[in-house]
Amino acid sequence: MKQVVSPVISNDEIMPGGYLMWLDCPQIASVAVPGQFVMVLCRRRDGDVPLLRRPLSVHRVNGGRLALLYAVVGQGTQWLAERKTGDGIDILGPLGNNFTINVDSKKLLLVAGGMGIAPTVALADYAIDRGYITTLLIGCGSASYMYPAGQLDRAVSVGLNVVVATEDGSMGRKGMVTAALADLSPAADQIYACGPLPMYRAISGDIDMLGGKPTQVCLEQMMGCGWGVCYGCTVETENGLQKVCQDGPVFDIKDVLWNSVVDPVVGRI
Ligand SMILES: Cc1cc2nc3c(=O)[nH]c(=O)nc-3n(C[C@H](O)[C@H](O)[C@H](O)COP(=O)(O)OP(=O)(O)OC[C@H]3O[C@@H](n4cnc5c(N)ncnc54)[C@H](O)[C@@H]3O)c2cc1C
């Protein structure tokens, strides 16, 4: 884990309220792996709010550059959205565990709901570059909120299969991402899902949807420190209490006791 102040290379709104920030950060980019995250200080070092760093997933790495993809939802992410090229961002990472691929898996299905696309693209890049047959299923409310296809051009050119679903049918398949998941899971050896808590609850409550395939999820919880000190992100699992920041954020979907998990978006179970 390193703490570095990294210059912003670019910071663009690539979908409504969704920003892609590239940082020059070889110290973290060189060691980060898909599923990990960084804790970002979303204020000037001499400022006082927001006090706590904010967790953001590793979205992409390219040489010494690290990309974050974030939705503006509050004070911290709003501050981040206002940063310009050359500004320094204080980040701590990489943190947490990572996605794992079983030795006998060849065909991977990656499922991203909403901003769950952030960690999923890192895994898609990683998997396709190592020769896995990889399908990326992206779901969102409507076409105007879809992750821009151009961001995936390179991965598609080397074999990534992209399937999109929108709830209003304005792009790709009409309906929830979970319906498309049920159709695609039989062909996969392993599944990875990233999205909001209701998506995980829907999947975990309908095991047929996964076709019995091993499934990892990337869990979000409010967290104070990001490296195991404050216990603020603890969740109940089959293996006892676990810290999302240190034991996660990647968990086997079967291990999490979903009814006990607090939804960070609404702040209740
Ligand atoms: C391991 C991890 C990785 C994450 N990766 C990403 C990412 O790559 N991209 C991204 O956009 N977001 C990601 N998040 C969520 C992100 O950390 C929050 O959206 C962010 O902390 C909000 O900060 P804020 O100061 O802007 O909002 P705040 O003022 O702190 O909160 C405003 C509202 O945002 C929502 N919120 C706050 N924290 C979370 C949270 N942890 N998860 C979901 N909603 C939250 C709540 O509704 C809250 O009321 C991740 C969270 C975790 C735990």
The ligand as an SDF file (V2000), in Angstrom:
LIG
                    3D

 53 58  0  0  0  0  0  0  0  0999 V2000
  -14.6010   -0.7920   -2.3450 C   0  0  0  0  0  0  0  0  0  0  0  0
  -15.4550    0.2900   -2.9750 C   0  0  0  0  0  0  0  0  0  0  0  0
  -15.2480    0.6510   -4.2880 C   0  0  0  0  0  0  0  0  0  0  0  0
  -16.0260    1.6600   -4.8690 C   0  0  0  0  0  0  0  0  0  0  0  0
  -15.7960    1.9650   -6.1740 N   0  0  0  0  0  0  0  0  0  0  0  0
  -16.5090    2.9300   -6.7400 C   0  0  0  0  0  0  0  0  0  0  0  0
  -16.2430    3.2910   -8.0950 C   0  0  0  0  0  0  0  0  0  0  0  0
  -15.3460    2.7630   -8.7470 O   0  0  0  0  0  0  0  0  0  0  0  0
  -17.0050    4.2690   -8.6390 N   0  0  0  0  0  0  0  0  0  0  0  0
  -18.0000    4.9150   -7.9240 C   0  0  0  0  0  0  0  0  0  0  0  0
  -18.6630    5.7820   -8.4830 O   0  0  0  0  0  0  0  0  0  0  0  0
  -18.2510    4.5900   -6.6520 N   0  0  0  0  0  0  0  0  0  0  0  0
  -17.5270    3.6300   -6.0370 C   0  0  0  0  0  0  0  0  0  0  0  0
  -17.7660    3.3310   -4.7270 N   0  0  0  0  0  0  0  0  0  0  0  0
  -18.7510    4.1330   -3.9950 C   0  0  0  0  0  0  0  0  0  0  0  0
  -18.0880    5.4530   -3.5900 C   0  0  0  0  0  0  0  0  0  0  0  0
  -17.1020    5.1850   -2.6250 O   0  0  0  0  0  0  0  0  0  0  0  0
  -19.1150    6.4390   -3.0170 C   0  0  0  0  0  0  0  0  0  0  0  0
  -20.0450    6.7740   -3.9940 O   0  0  0  0  0  0  0  0  0  0  0  0
  -18.4110    7.6860   -2.5040 C   0  0  0  0  0  0  0  0  0  0  0  0
  -17.7080    7.3690   -1.3290 O   0  0  0  0  0  0  0  0  0  0  0  0
  -19.3860    8.8050   -2.2320 C   0  0  0  0  0  0  0  0  0  0  0  0
  -18.6520    9.8760   -1.6830 O   0  0  0  0  0  0  0  0  0  0  0  0
  -19.2620   11.3570   -1.6800 P   0  0  0  0  0  0  0  0  0  0  0  0
  -18.4840   12.1520   -0.6870 O   0  0  0  0  0  0  0  0  0  0  0  0
  -19.3580   11.8980   -3.0500 O   0  0  0  0  0  0  0  0  0  0  0  0
  -20.7180   11.1410   -1.1930 O   0  0  0  0  0  0  0  0  0  0  0  0
  -21.2370   11.1710    0.3130 P   0  0  0  0  0  0  0  0  0  0  0  0
  -21.5830   12.5780    0.6480 O   0  0  0  0  0  0  0  0  0  0  0  0
  -20.3230   10.3950    1.2160 O   0  0  0  0  0  0  0  0  0  0  0  0
  -22.5250   10.3080    0.1390 O   0  0  0  0  0  0  0  0  0  0  0  0
  -23.5930   10.7560   -0.6920 C   0  0  0  0  0  0  0  0  0  0  0  0
  -24.4710    9.5510   -0.9590 C   0  0  0  0  0  0  0  0  0  0  0  0
  -23.7060    8.6080   -1.7670 O   0  0  0  0  0  0  0  0  0  0  0  0
  -24.0660    7.3020   -1.4390 C   0  0  0  0  0  0  0  0  0  0  0  0
  -22.8930    6.5420   -1.0100 N   0  0  0  0  0  0  0  0  0  0  0  0
  -21.9640    6.8970   -0.0960 C   0  0  0  0  0  0  0  0  0  0  0  0
  -21.0380    5.9390    0.0420 N   0  0  0  0  0  0  0  0  0  0  0  0
  -21.4020    4.9450   -0.7940 C   0  0  0  0  0  0  0  0  0  0  0  0
  -20.8630    3.6680   -1.1070 C   0  0  0  0  0  0  0  0  0  0  0  0
  -19.7670    3.1820   -0.5200 N   0  0  0  0  0  0  0  0  0  0  0  0
  -21.4790    2.9280   -2.0540 N   0  0  0  0  0  0  0  0  0  0  0  0
  -22.5670    3.3840   -2.6610 C   0  0  0  0  0  0  0  0  0  0  0  0
  -23.1360    4.5740   -2.3970 N   0  0  0  0  0  0  0  0  0  0  0  0
  -22.5720    5.3410   -1.4830 C   0  0  0  0  0  0  0  0  0  0  0  0
  -25.1000    7.4120   -0.3350 C   0  0  0  0  0  0  0  0  0  0  0  0
  -26.3880    7.4070   -0.9150 O   0  0  0  0  0  0  0  0  0  0  0  0
  -24.8500    8.7530    0.2710 C   0  0  0  0  0  0  0  0  0  0  0  0
  -25.9710    9.2510    0.8990 O   0  0  0  0  0  0  0  0  0  0  0  0
  -17.0260    2.3250   -4.1170 C   0  0  0  0  0  0  0  0  0  0  0  0
  -17.2290    1.9620   -2.7840 C   0  0  0  0  0  0  0  0  0  0  0  0
  -16.4660    0.9580   -2.2170 C   0  0  0  0  0  0  0  0  0  0  0  0
  -16.6810    0.5640   -0.7920 C   0  0  0  0  0  0  0  0  0  0  0  0
  1  2  1  0
  2  3  1  0
  2 52  2  0
  3  4  2  0
  4  5  1  0
  4 50  1  0
  5  6  2  0
  6  7  1  0
  6 13  1  0
  7  8  2  0
  7  9  1  0
  9 10  1  0
 10 11  2  0
 10 12  1  0
 12 13  2  0
 13 14  1  0
 14 15  1  0
 14 50  1  0
 15 16  1  0
 16 17  1  0
 16 18  1  0
 18 19  1  0
 18 20  1  0
 20 21  1  0
 20 22  1  0
 22 23  1  0
 23 24  1  0
 24 25  2  0
 24 26  1  0
 24 27  1  0
 27 28  1  0
 28 29  2  0
 28 30  1  0
 28 31  1  0
 31 32  1  0
 32 33  1  0
 33 34  1  0
 33 48  1  0
 34 35  1  0
 35 36  1  0
 35 46  1  0
 36 37  1  0
 36 45  1  0
 37 38  2  0
 38 39  1  0
 39 40  1  0
 39 45  2  0
 40 41  1  0
 40 42  2  0
 42 43  1  0
 43 44  2  0
 44 45  1  0
 46 47  1  0
 46 48  1  0
 48 49  1  0
 50 51  2  0
 51 52  1  0
 52 53  1  0
M  END
$$$$
